[in-house]
Every structure is written in C-alpha cells, then in structure tokens.
Amino acid sequence: MQERPLGKNRQSNKFGLSAYLKMHKLFTLALAISFVSFSQALDYKPGRLAERQEGAPKGKVIQSKWIESKHFPGTERDFWVYIPAQHDGNKPANLMVFQDGGGFIRENGHTRVPIVFDNLIHSGELPITVGLFVNPGIIPPAELGTQPRKNRAFEYDTVNSQYANFIINELLPHVVKKHRLNLSNKPSDHAICGNSSGGVAAFTAAWFRSDFFGGVISHIGSFTNIRGGFVYPALIRKTEKKDIRILLQEGHNDLNNLHGHWPLSNKQMAKALEFKGYDHKIVWGKGGHSGRHGGAIFPNSAKWIFEKKLKQKIDTVTTVIPDYSFTDDSKIHDGVPIGKITKHIHESKIFEGTKREYHIYVPSQYKSDTPACVMVFQDGHAFIKEDGDVRAQIVFDNLIHKGEIPVTIGIFVNPGHRGEKFPENRWRANNRSYEYDSLGDQYVRFLLEELLPTVGNKYNLSEKAKDRAICGASSGGICAFTAAWERPDAFSKVYSMIGSFTNIRGGNIYPSWIRKTAPKQIRIFLEDGENDLNNSHGDWPLGNLQMVEALKYMNWDYRFVYGKGKHNLRHGGVLLPEALRWLWADH
C-alpha cells in the first residue's frame, strides 16, 4: 500500500511529526513576516481570475499521502489531485504538475490554482486540465521527539532525472488509475510548475524527460549552485534543442547569497534559451524571493504554456558603439623617457612541444640593484603595438615617468604554438585555448617555473606578490584571473578585459567558487561591454556580471567598468592607465 489518507499517521511518528508541523508553521509565518513590508510595497496581488466567479463549476480537490516510495525510499509526502468539473473521461485532459503543491493548492494563497483553473476552463481559455500538487518528501523521525528530515533540496535541486521519473513512473500512474483519469499522451499537453528550487526542479524534469513534459513554468527559479543548477545555461547552449516551452518569472530584488545571484542566473537562462531558439518567455518584476508576483501572473502563464506554439519574431537592433578615445596617458610625449623592448623565443617543457614569442619591456628608470615590479600580459602581441588598441609600453613610459605606478618590467607573452612556423594571425596559435581557458595551475606554473626565471636571469625582478600583476583580454583575461586564483602568493593584481568567464573549458564555475571559497588577497579590475559575445560558450556580459556580484558578495578588492563595447580591446585599452593607477594604488 503506497497511499494513505492524510492524517492517519503511524503511531510511532505521531508526536515527532506533530512537533515538526507546528515548527514548520512557525517558520513559515516568520518567513512570511520578513517579506511583508517589501511585498506590500510591490502590491503583487491575485487578480480577478483568482477569485470565485459566478457560474464557474468547481472542480474536486482530493488530498492524499504517498508513502514507501521506490524512487525516494523512506520518504513520505502529501499530494493533492485537482479534477475539473468538465472532465468526464471521454476526452483526454491536459496535465500540470506543481512542486511544493501545498502552497499552490491553497485558496487563500498567492497562486490559487484550483480557482484559476475553474475560471479559465469554464471560459474556454484553458483546456480541461488536471492538476497534480506534490509536496517534497520527508523522512519521518526514527525516534520519538526527533524531527523528520527534509528531502526537498535533494529532490528539487539535484540535476538528474530521479524526481521526474518519480512523478512520471511512480506517482502519476497511481493517480490516473485511482481517479480513472483520461490524460493526453502528448508532451505539449503536459506542463510542470514550481517556485524557487521547485522552479529548477520543474525545468530539470522537462530537461531530462522532454518526452513527457513539454511546458515549464518557473517562478524565481534557483538556477544557482545549490546542487549544481547553475550548469543549465551552458547545457542549453551545447545540447541539441529540446521541444520544451518555458516561462520564467523573476524579480530584480531576488536573492544574492552563498549559492549565487538569482536574477543574473535567470537572465543567463533566458539568454541561453534565446541563443538556442527555444520557445520561451521571461517576465521581470521588482519582487524578491516570494511567490507573489508569479502567483499574480499565473492565469496568463497557464494560458500561454498551453497555447499553440508560434515562431518567435527576432528583432534586429542596430547598436551604436561609443568612440572610446585614448587619453594623453596613451600618447607619446616629449621629455618622457622611452623604455627598451626586446623580442625573444621560448620553448616550453611544461607545455611540451610548444614555442612562443614574447617581448620584454624595461623602463628607462630600471636599476639592476633594485628589484623591479612585474606585469605579465597574455596575447602580448596585441598589447605591445604602438598603434594598437592598448599601447601598453607608451602608458608604462608615461605613468612611470610621473611616478603614478612603480618601476615595472612588462612581459608580453604570446600563447604557445605547435608547429614550425607561427601563424600570421597570432591569435590563432593552436595551444591558446588549452593554455588560457583551462582551469588549474599549469599555465601559472609555466610562468613561475619557466618564463619568469628566464627573464629574471637578466633582470632583477621582485618575487613579492604585491609587486606582480597579470593582464589579458578575452581568454587571456580569464587566464590572468586563473593564474592569480591558483597562485595569489605570486600575483596579487589582475586586469581582465572582456574576460571569457564562460563555458569554453569550464570558466563559468568561478562565480560559484568565489562565493564558496575564502577571499584571496587579489586586487582585480574587470572591464566588459554590454555588446560583448553571446555564443555557444555563454554570454560574456552576464558572465562578467556574475563575477562582479560574486566578488562583491565576498568583499573582494575589485573594480568593474561596464561599457557598450563589443568583443575587442578598444575600451579596455583606453582604460589601461586608469586600471594601472588603481591596481598599483596600494604600492
């Protein structure tokens, strides 16, 4: 027997479960109170369709308890079935499944699904739809006086098919049989809905079982790193499109905590869905982590999710990019001593079989008896050109001359290449992505064990972290951050231009790592533009914004400049003098 009527608990669990329910009510009340002032200010209220309408037949709501689950052994849970008055078994009905079902079934709650369904089905705006409202499982206490264990996060936040299979293969067949339901077998007639972790659970169910669920409604979805849900934007971009219709609802004042930044995570979901061509919609508001806004729009959400799918119109927008002009700090001036630049070739042992060009800039103020500061630039060829987008050597000459940065030797290193000749386009060095986009310490070991000692044989380089900076653009930007992340004892300053904090080789993990790792002694200056890349690897602007929010959350020493530029060095190059002054301000 896997179902029992609600309230008929096993005697051994009676007192523990009762205590738990009382405590749960108190917690729910406290949580509700914490949102009162904010929610009232926003005034998201259920509308007319969430009120009983004269003449609308009332469907049946049947409450039960599910025990002895095969998919989640040891759990039990409450669930409810809503059967519309119009369902006579002759015509297949649609289905919508709700996570945290007790909140959606309440007639005085935020969503009031039975009332909404009664009204919409009566008016013909919604197909005849059965509702299945499922609470997360709990594991009853083993001893009297102890509390049951909640299974919610495990069921909802885990990225696999277990929960979907529980619904589809275990609970639903029982419900269909017991209540003699005639349900459609079309995925487009099956939708799943949830709030918060229930929102990511709804998406997960459809993602793994798109053969069953064709529609998803996610309110304030937890696409963050509670149990790995932040991977979805990357998976969406790199997986064949599934036949799923998705509605996302989110508020600008949603959570920002150890697990992630909810608004940005939902933006990343929307951008990924857009990139891949999914039939989707996102509704933004100003709400926090509450079901009020999602509940207020639910009648329209329910209608939309079962509407006939239409091809989305893509609007073409012409973007005007500002003219980022160099300041005097990036121009040659009379009376400013010019540093010396030399070109070299390095063959690596750590990246066996590769060789690379690199340049060394030595300022005229350098004295061999005084250790010089060091700054390493990835894709050095792009930074060293006097007529390029960065003009680093000119900036160094000017700022060192004015005493605004310390005497600094610049090392401008190109990515490694396997082959007899370097490519004409130095960006195309064939070992670049492996060196720059890979996580781990291999590249920084190459710098510290090979390149810097080679340069140090000729010049007196400081070995103190506070005297060392590292810079790069795009993949070179994330490479610079990775080097400092792995070895903050060797590099304490980072300048990342248009950094690729995306899923080329896993770099999208950094915002999550930053939130869950003790802050490191690194100053980081980030630059990006709102018209940066959006491709199969990710959305560059959102990747950088996620980095910024994580750094802010963990109180890192950082600065971020956000412009309107595309994926090029122009804005970051113009900012170089400002970035250097800020990075070296503590020197």
ABEGO torsion letter per residue (X at the ends): XABBBBGBBBAAAAAAAAAAAAAAAAAAAAAAAAAAAAAAAAGBBBBAAABBBBGBBBBBBBBBBBBGBAABBGBBBBBBBBBBAABAGABBBBBBBBBGAAAAABAABAAGAAAAAAAAAAAGABBBBBBBBBBBBBBBBABBGBBBBBAAAAAAABBBAAAAAAAAAAAAAAAAAAAGBBBBABAAABBBBBBEAAAAAAAAAAAABAAABABBBBBGBBBBBAAGAAAAAAAAAABBBBBBBBBBBBBAABBBBAAEBAAAAAAAAAAAAAAAGBBBBBBBBABBBBAAAAAAAAAAAAAAAABBBBBBBBBBBBBBBBBBBBBAAABBBBGBBBBBBBBBBBBBAABBGBBBBBBBBBBAABBAABBBBBBBBBGAAAAABAABAAGAAAAAAAAAAAGABBBBBBBBBBBBBBEABBBABAAABAAAAAAAABBEAAAAAAAAAAAAAAAAAABBBBABAAABBBBBBEAAAAAAAAAAAABAAABABBBBBGBBBBBAAGAAAAAAAAAABBBBBBBBBBBBBAABBBBAAEBAAAAAAAAAAAAAAAGBBBBBBBBABBBBAAAAAAAAAAAAAAAAAAX
